[in-house]
């Protein structure tokens, strides 16, 4: 039995004419989405294996076997990489060179692991880019990201730029175009190392996770996969000269129609290779899991009990909790200091007189830790119904990175704080806070910080 899906024997003449008309249309590139610049192991499209130099068209389905890798350089100089045991579809890749904002790109990862690097056209029309999985929609901010998915769960990690992710539901449907941006969608930026957004079937709001299985551990990259830099520019693979040339050459255009590169000798056949497996240390660095454990105002919990079953409680107050995953606990140094930036937060305000609950927002967050004095100071502005409250706290830092704030009635502290520092070299922190804003209202929330 062939590994590759079977294709129809013929196509109707009307379909051929439609394709020809599209290719000749002014201002638009042909339906070619990109070209294969590297393939190893079992990798193919409908009815045939893929080879270096093959064109990938709109509508094509790419499939890799258990040892298969395929790299596709898109027509706008982006990159799509499919790792072993994966299936993806090029639903649409229409680049409009005359009116860039009319560019339309839609990709689907059916199963497995894929990495997508935005091309120049996508960067100019981010509002028209969509990357679907069976359970989620992903939009970009000029981005390099990696996705793992099966039929029930999708996990997204970001290397450069940022993504906006939403589960399907409400106005966010699989058939839509562009990112799903609404109250339940969440963003993840590359400046948050070790973090992922995870979506499970039936959940509209993604959950931010730290640690656990990442797309790179599910299907590790080859050692020649291009390395992303901070500005999103791709490094040059080192496997063979032909692939390096193909990855860096520009698509030749005449009358807005891309031409096939000049024929070049193909490299010797590359047999199946054993992926380099990332072997985690026996005691991985412990990370923090944080979120809301109960539903509030119709919003589903963001912290699932299944994810914290093996974790150790760090803090719990009101609707929020923080856990530490198994592993080596961060140890505070004897000297030095760290300044953190507020990366993620959620807060609620309860009116004890009316039982009303509103979602609040946080701005201008600061967290500074002085290890020499074993102290910390933190502050932010909490906004509730256009009213701003300046909250701050001081407290102690234990040897294992625990944050214990002073009483909210011990000035200048006016909120209770409990949390921890975690990650390699203290790269992240999280704490829960609570504060009485006035005789009727109390605030409760969780914050996540990065260096």
Rosetta blueprint (number, residue, H / E / L):
1 X L
2 X L
3 X L
4 X L
5 X L
6 X L
7 X L
8 X L
9 X L
10 X L
11 X L
12 X L
13 X H
14 X H
15 X H
16 X H
17 X H
18 X H
19 X H
20 X H
21 X H
22 X H
23 X H
24 X H
25 X L
26 X L
27 X L
28 X E
29 X L
30 X L
31 X L
32 X E
33 X E
34 X E
35 X E
36 X E
37 X E
38 X E
39 X E
40 X E
41 X L
42 X L
43 X E
44 X E
45 X E
46 X L
47 X L
48 X E
49 X E
50 X L
51 X L
52 X L
53 X L
54 X L
55 X E
56 X E
57 X E
58 X L
59 X L
60 X L
61 X E
62 X E
63 X E
64 X E
65 X L
66 X L
67 X L
68 X L
69 X E
70 X E
71 X E
72 X E
73 X E
74 X E
75 X L
76 X L
77 X L
78 X L
79 X E
80 X E
81 X E
82 X E
83 X L
84 X L
85 X L
86 X L
87 X E
88 X E
89 X E
90 X E
91 X E
92 X E
93 X E
94 X E
95 X L
96 X E
97 X L
98 X L
99 X L
100 X H
101 X H
102 X H
103 X L
104 X E
105 X E
106 X E
107 X E
108 X E
109 X E
110 X E
111 X E
112 X E
113 X E
114 X E
115 X E
116 X E
117 X E
118 X L
119 X L
120 X H
121 X H
122 X H
123 X H
124 X H
125 X L
126 X H
127 X H
128 X H
129 X E
130 X E
131 X E
132 X E
133 X L
134 X L
135 X L
136 X E
137 X E
138 X E
139 X E
140 X E
141 X L
142 X L
143 X L
144 X E
145 X E
146 X E
147 X E
148 X E
149 X E
150 X L
151 X L
152 X L
153 X E
154 X E
155 X E
156 X E
157 X E
158 X E
159 X E
160 X E
161 X L
162 X E
163 X E
164 X E
165 X E
166 X E
167 X E
168 X L
169 X E
170 X L
171 X L
172 X E
173 X L
174 X L
175 X L
176 X L
177 X L
178 X L
179 X L
180 X L
181 X L
182 X L
183 X L
184 X L
185 X L
186 X E
187 X E
188 X E
189 X E
190 X L
191 X L
192 X L
193 X L
194 X L
195 X E
196 X E
197 X E
198 X E
199 X E
200 X E
201 X L
202 X L
203 X L
204 X L
205 X L
206 X L
207 X E
208 X E
209 X E
210 X E
211 X L
212 X L
213 X L
214 X L
215 X H
216 X H
217 X H
218 X H
219 X L
220 X L
221 X L
222 X L
223 X L
224 X L
225 X L
226 X L
227 X L
228 X E
229 X L
230 X L
231 X L
232 X L
233 X L
234 X E
235 X L
236 X L
237 X L
238 X L
239 X L
240 X L
241 X H
242 X H
243 X H
244 X H
245 X H
246 X H
247 X H
248 X H
249 X L
250 X L
251 X L
252 X L
253 X E
254 X E
255 X L
256 X L
257 X E
258 X E
259 X L
260 X L
261 X L
262 X L
263 X L
264 X L
265 X L
266 X L
267 X L
268 X L
269 X L
270 X L
271 X L
272 X L
273 X L
274 X L
275 X L
276 X L
277 X L
278 X L
279 X L
280 X L
281 X L
282 X L
283 X L
284 X L
285 X E
286 X L
287 X L
288 X E
289 X E
290 X E
291 X E
292 X E
293 X L
294 X L
295 X L
296 X E
297 X L
298 X L
299 X E
300 X L
301 X L
302 X L
303 X L
304 X L
305 X H
306 X H
307 X H
308 X H
309 X L
310 X L
311 X L
312 X E
313 X E
314 X E
315 X E
316 X E
317 X E
318 X L
319 X L
320 X E
321 X E
322 X E
323 X E
324 X E
325 X L
326 X L
327 X L
328 X E
329 X L
330 X L
331 X L
332 X L
333 X L
334 X L
335 X L
336 X L
337 X E
338 X E
339 X E
340 X E
341 X E
342 X E
343 X E
344 X E
345 X E
346 X E
347 X E
348 X E
349 X E
350 X E
351 X E
352 X L
353 X L
354 X L
355 X L
356 X L
357 X E
358 X E
359 X E
360 X E
361 X E
362 X E
363 X E
364 X E
365 X E
366 X E
367 X E
368 X E
369 X E
370 X E
371 X L
372 X L
373 X L
374 X L
375 X E
376 X E
377 X E
378 X E
379 X E
380 X E
381 X E
382 X E
383 X E
384 X E
385 X L
386 X L
387 X E
388 X E
389 X E
390 X E
391 X E
392 X E
393 X E
394 X E
395 X E
396 X E
397 X E
398 X L
399 X L
400 X L
401 X L
402 X E
403 X E
404 X E
405 X E
406 X L
407 X L
408 X L
409 X L
410 X L
411 X L
412 X L
413 X L
414 X L
415 X L
416 X E
417 X E
418 X E
419 X E
420 X E
421 X E
422 X E
423 X L
424 X H
425 X H
426 X H
427 X L
428 X E
429 X E
430 X E
431 X E
432 X E
433 X E
434 X E
435 X E
436 X E
437 X L
438 X L
439 X L
440 X L
441 X E
442 X E
443 X E
444 X E
445 X E
446 X E
447 X E
448 X E
449 X E
450 X E
451 X L
